[in-house]
Amino acid sequence: MEYRVLGKDGPQVPVLGFGAWPLGGGMGIVVESVAISTIHAAIDNGLTLIDTAQAYQTSETIIGRALKNGYRERCFLATKASFDYSRAGILTAMENSLRALQVDYIDLYQLHGWNPQYPIEESLETLAWLQEAGKTRYIGVSNFNARQMQQALRVARFCSNQIIYNLFDRQIEAEDIPFCERAGIGILTHSSLAKGLLSGRYTPRHKFSADDERSEFPSFQGEVFARYLALADQLKQVAQAKGLSLIQLAIAWLLRLPAVTSVLVGAKNPAQVTEYGGAVGVVFTSEELSRIDEILLNIPQSTTGV
């Protein structure tokens, strides 16, 4: 596993992190014993950054049960306040997360998004207080654009922004990535495989179960779904020529940028975890990157994020 520094003065974290949204049931029910085995497999394979959130249904509780027998000491644990960004809301969310995760502190505590209903000054000051109090070692934000990050930095220094970025969702390239580079903010990519559009596992006829969030997303329906999968097939050809799977290509493409500190990837079973490591250390030629850009000119629309 390779490591990068999270932000200007943050910790070293692995370039591959484990996103625990799928294990909470948001993409279909996962049996708890399988979920715990998957978390153990992630840590055993070097994906020691484990990311969850208040909003991830049962994810925090499952992780808390998984981080026994030395696994807590081996991981960098991140979670988020997801709903109420007032001081009282964040403090309550932190205590609930500590209880569910069965830990005394969090390694990275983040705001899950930007909500103008709550003054950013109060939200960031509360995160900074939690850091000073030892409840979290580092603080970060999630789904903030450049303007929002700039405003938040006037209140408190944070080391990371967790944001959607993948081959099909490149909106952050114009302003947000350059801002993070200038400000010394590390990027954690979520939805790194476009919710499975870049997994190579689906056909246009696939129907997602009602308890899977993708059953409601336009990008996973009808002709739009088919067009995304057709593009994924073209990208798969590029991957195969390079001796990679489509998943490994998608991850390696994200890691091509030094501004990306860690690519968060999810899994529903231990077998899925083992494939990810093959993306580490991959270098692209200019011709390969040009071919990928050529394919991506035909993206039908943006995928649906969190």
C-alpha positions in Angstrom: 0.0 0.0 0.0 1.1 3.5 -0.7 0.4 6.5 1.6 -0.1 10.2 1.0 -0.4 13.1 3.5 -4.0 14.2 4.0 -3.8 18.0 3.5 -0.9 20.3 4.2 -0.3 19.2 7.8 -2.5 16.1 8.2 -1.7 12.5 8.8 -0.4 9.9 6.4 -3.3 7.7 5.1 -3.4 4.9 2.5 -4.2 5.9 -1.0 -7.1 3.4 -0.9 -9.8 3.8 1.8 -12.8 1.8 2.6 -16.2 3.6 2.2 -18.8 1.9 4.4 -22.0 3.3 3.0 -22.9 -0.1 1.2 -22.5 -2.0 4.4 -25.1 0.0 6.2 -27.8 -1.2 3.8 -28.2 1.8 1.5 -27.3 -0.3 -1.6 -29.2 -3.4 -0.4 -29.1 -5.4 2.8 -25.7 -7.0 3.7 -25.7 -9.8 6.3 -23.9 -8.5 9.4 -21.4 -11.3 9.6 -20.4 -10.7 5.9 -20.1 -7.0 6.5 -17.8 -7.6 9.5 -15.7 -10.0 7.4 -15.5 -7.4 4.7 -14.3 -4.7 7.1 -11.6 -7.1 8.3 -10.6 -7.9 4.8 -10.3 -4.2 3.9 -8.0 -3.5 6.9 -6.0 -6.7 6.3 -5.4 -5.6 2.6 -4.2 -2.2 3.6 -7.4 -0.2 3.2 -7.0 1.0 6.8 -8.9 4.3 6.3 -12.5 3.4 7.2 -15.1 6.0 6.4 -18.7 6.1 7.6 -21.3 8.7 8.6 -24.2 9.4 10.9 -26.4 9.0 7.8 -25.1 5.6 6.7 -28.0 3.7 8.4 -26.5 0.8 10.4 -22.9 1.3 9.2 -21.4 2.8 12.4 -22.9 0.1 14.5 -21.5 -2.7 12.3 -18.1 -1.0 12.2 -18.1 -0.8 16.0 -18.6 -4.5 16.2 -15.9 -5.2 13.6 -13.2 -3.0 15.3 -12.4 -5.5 18.1 -9.4 -7.8 18.6 -6.9 -5.1 17.6 -8.7 -3.8 14.4 -9.4 -0.4 15.9 -5.7 0.1 16.5 -4.9 -0.7 12.9 -7.3 1.7 11.3 -7.8 5.4 10.6 -11.4 5.9 11.5 -13.5 8.7 9.9 -17.1 9.6 10.3 -19.4 12.5 9.7 -22.2 14.6 11.2 -24.9 14.3 8.6 -28.1 16.2 9.6 -28.1 18.9 12.1 -25.0 21.2 11.8 -25.8 23.4 14.8 -23.4 23.1 17.8 -25.9 21.0 19.7 -26.6 18.8 16.7 -22.9 18.2 16.0 -22.1 17.5 19.7 -25.0 15.0 19.9 -24.0 13.4 16.6 -20.4 12.9 17.9 -21.5 11.3 21.1 -23.9 9.0 19.2 -21.1 8.0 16.8 -18.6 7.3 19.6 -21.2 5.1 21.2 -22.1 3.2 18.0 -18.5 2.8 16.9 -17.5 1.8 20.5 -14.5 4.1 20.5 -13.1 7.0 22.6 -12.2 9.2 19.7 -12.5 9.6 15.9 -9.5 10.1 13.7 -11.3 12.3 11.2 -14.6 14.0 11.9 -16.4 15.7 9.0 -19.4 17.8 8.1 -21.4 15.7 5.6 -22.4 18.6 3.5 -23.1 22.3 3.2 -26.4 23.5 4.5 -27.1 27.3 4.6 -29.7 26.7 7.3 -26.8 26.4 9.8 -24.1 29.2 10.0 -20.8 27.7 8.9 -19.1 29.7 11.7 -21.0 27.7 14.3 -20.4 24.4 12.6 -16.7 24.8 12.1 -16.1 26.3 15.5 -17.8 23.2 16.9 -15.6 20.9 14.9 -12.5 22.8 16.1 -13.8 22.5 19.7 -14.2 18.7 19.3 -10.6 18.6 18.0 -9.3 20.6 21.0 -11.3 18.3 23.4 -9.7 15.2 22.0 -12.9 13.8 20.5 -11.3 13.8 17.1 -7.7 14.1 15.9 -8.5 15.9 12.7 -11.5 17.7 11.1 -12.7 17.9 7.6 -15.7 18.7 5.3 -17.6 16.8 2.6 -19.3 17.8 -0.6 -18.0 21.4 -0.3 -17.2 23.4 -3.4 -14.4 25.9 -3.7 -16.4 28.9 -2.5 -17.7 27.0 0.5 -14.3 25.7 1.4 -12.9 29.2 1.3 -15.7 30.5 3.6 -15.2 27.6 6.0 -11.4 28.1 6.1 -11.9 31.6 7.5 -13.4 29.9 10.6 -11.1 26.9 11.2 -8.4 25.0 9.6 -9.5 21.6 8.3 -7.4 19.0 6.4 -9.8 17.3 4.0 -12.8 17.5 1.7 -14.6 14.3 0.8 -16.3 14.8 -2.6 -17.7 12.9 -5.5 -15.1 12.3 -8.2 -14.9 9.5 -10.8 -14.4 9.0 -14.5 -18.1 10.0 -15.1 -18.3 12.8 -12.6 -15.5 15.4 -13.2 -17.1 18.6 -12.2 -14.6 19.3 -9.4 -11.7 19.5 -11.9 -12.4 23.1 -12.9 -12.4 24.9 -9.6 -12.4 22.6 -6.6 -9.3 20.6 -7.2 -7.2 23.7 -7.9 -8.5 25.3 -4.8 -7.6 22.3 -2.7 -4.1 22.3 -4.1 -3.6 26.0 -3.3 -5.2 25.7 0.2 -3.5 22.4 1.2 -6.7 20.4 1.6 -6.6 16.7 0.9 -9.2 15.2 -1.3 -11.0 12.0 -0.4 -13.0 10.8 -3.4 -16.4 9.2 -2.8 -18.6 7.4 -5.4 -15.2 6.6 -6.9 -16.7 3.8 -9.1 -19.8 5.9 -9.9 -22.0 3.7 -7.7 -21.1 0.7 -9.7 -21.3 2.1 -13.2 -17.6 1.5 -13.4 -17.6 -1.9 -11.8 -18.2 -3.9 -15.0 -20.7 -6.1 -13.1 -24.0 -4.9 -14.7 -25.9 -5.3 -18.0 -28.5 -2.9 -19.2 -31.3 -5.3 -18.2 -30.2 -5.3 -14.5 -32.9 -4.3 -12.0 -31.8 -3.0 -8.6 -33.8 -4.1 -5.6 -36.2 -1.6 -3.9 -33.8 -1.3 -0.9 -30.9 -0.3 -3.2 -30.7 3.5 -3.6 -29.8 3.0 -7.3 -33.3 1.9 -8.1 -34.3 5.5 -7.8 -31.3 7.1 -9.7 -31.9 8.2 -13.3 -28.4 7.1 -14.3 -29.4 3.5 -13.5 -32.5 3.4 -15.6 -33.3 2.6 -19.2 -31.3 4.2 -22.1 -29.1 6.4 -19.9 -28.0 3.3 -17.9 -27.3 1.5 -21.2 -25.2 4.4 -22.5 -23.1 4.5 -19.3 -22.5 0.8 -19.5 -21.5 1.1 -23.2 -18.9 3.7 -22.2 -17.7 1.5 -19.4 -17.2 -1.3 -21.9 -14.9 1.0 -24.0 -13.0 1.9 -20.9 -12.7 -1.8 -20.1 -10.9 -2.3 -23.4 -8.3 0.4 -22.4 -7.9 -1.4 -19.0 -7.4 -4.8 -20.6 -4.8 -3.5 -22.9 -3.0 -2.3 -19.8 -3.4 -5.5 -17.9 -6.0 -4.1 -15.5 -9.6 -4.6 -14.7 -12.1 -1.8 -15.3 -12.3 -1.2 -11.5 -8.5 -0.9 -11.2 -8.4 1.5 -14.2 -11.0 3.7 -12.6 -9.2 3.8 -9.3 -5.8 4.3 -10.8 -7.1 7.2 -13.0 -8.2 9.0 -9.8 -4.8 8.4 -8.2 -3.0 9.9 -11.2 -3.6 13.3 -9.4 -1.4 14.1 -6.4 -4.3 16.3 -5.1 -6.3 13.1 -4.5 -5.1 11.8 -1.2 -7.2 8.7 -0.9 -9.8 6.9 -3.2 -12.7 5.6 -1.1 -14.1 2.3 -2.4 -16.9 0.2 -1.0 -17.6 -3.5 -1.0 -20.3 -5.9 0.1 -18.1 -9.0 0.5 -14.4 -9.7 1.2 -13.7 -11.0 -2.3 -14.4 -7.5 -3.8 -11.8 -5.9 -1.6 -8.8 -7.9 -2.9 -9.2 -6.5 -6.4 -8.5 -2.9 -5.4 -4.8 -3.2 -4.6 -3.9 -3.7 -8.2 -4.7 -0.1 -8.9 -1.9 1.2 -6.7 1.3 2.4 -8.5 -0.2 2.4 -12.0 1.2 5.0 -14.3 -0.6 6.2 -17.5 0.9 7.3 -20.7 -0.3 10.5 -22.4 -1.8 8.3 -25.2 -3.8 6.3 -22.7 -5.1 9.4 -20.9 -6.0 10.9 -24.3 -7.9 7.8 -25.2 -9.8 7.9 -21.9 -10.7 11.5 -22.4 -11.9 10.7 -25.9 -14.3 8.1 -24.6 -15.6 10.4 -21.9 -16.7 13.0 -24.4 -19.8 10.9 -24.8 -21.0 11.0 -21.2 -24.8 11.3 -21.3 -25.3 13.2 -18.0 -23.8 13.4 -14.5 -24.3 10.5 -12.2 -26.3 10.9 -9.0 -24.1 11.4 -6.0 -24.8 10.8 -2.3 
